[in-house]
Structures are given as structure tokens and as C-alpha cells.
Amino acid sequence: GVPASADPGLLTHLLREDWGFTGTVIADYFGVGFLQTQHRIAGTEAGAAHAALTAVAMLAALDDALAIRLQDFRSQQTAAAKAMTLPTV
């Protein structure tokens, strides 16, 4: 089966679409890291974070390594967005 913290069928289709839940989903402290180390559905910590976020898990309890990687990713995306220019209307 698919771990709950990376299951889009559970987190997106059932929870959000079928039940209409709009709140925050919180994984346990090691839930995302375990996608790599225990469940082995991701090869890297970043891949585990991606799997969880893709499944619409809004994570409030990340371990330090994942939090740092996500912060780096967000910084890169922010820099890329700032470098973009919008067409003049």
C-alpha cells in the first residue's frame, strides 16, 4: 500500500474532494523522513518531501533536514519568480 503521508487518494481525493476538508494536514515528526528510510518510496529526503507535498500533505512537523531542504527550494523558487518579467498589457 501507499503510506498515508504520500497517498493522494487519501489526502486529495477522499479528504479534500469527497469530504471537503480545507484544513491543514499534519504528518507525525518522522512521517516524511520514513517515506525514504522505512517505506522506501523515495530515494532522497527531497524526494520524500516532494511525495508528501504532491499528495497535498501540509506538513507542520518536519525534521530539520527536510525543513532546510524545503527552505532552500522555496528560496530558489522565490529568486526564479523575481527574475521573471511579466508582459506589459
C-alpha positions, 0 to 999 in steps of 0.5 A: 500500500501507499503510506498515508503521508504520500497517498493522494487518494487519501489526502486529495481525493477522499479528504479534500474532494469527497469530504471537503476538508480545507484544513491543514494536514499534519504528518507525525515528526518522522512521517516524511523522513520514513517515506525514504528510510522505512517505506522506501518510496523515495530515494532522497529526503527531497524526494520524500518531501516532494511525495508528501507535498504532491499528495497535498500533505501540509506538513507542520512537523518536519525534521530539520533536514527536510525543513532546510531542504524545503527552505532552500527550494522555496528560496530558489523558487522565490529568486526564479519568480523575481527574475521573471518579467511579466508582459506589459498589457 
